């Protein structure tokens, strides 16, 4: 039982550390983690519906509305009418939103490379297997 506690404590500590660092990085770009997830799911060329985003990031439409309102206030996204269905609104990135998204993605790639870059391929594969087992054990 003690080994379980040690594993869990170390896992939670590492997870919390990663979240804190990432949250700080996003704050430098005036983004919350939820706002980043939304931006990440909006294509650079094509507008997307709020429902499509909701399914992609598994956040209810009602919760997503406030996040989108914040992104719109910051000038990162724009709501536009759907050409075929007047009841639908689509989201499109603004030029500023595209810049922020691009920088946030670069920042994210550097961050995960820093975290996992020191692990050899076989250790990353083992880590993925362990995480899969943990996920399956919880489900």
Helices and strands as residue ranges (DSSP letters): H 2-28, H 33-40, E 48-49, H 50-57, H 61-73, E 77-81, E 89-93, H 95-116, H 121-138
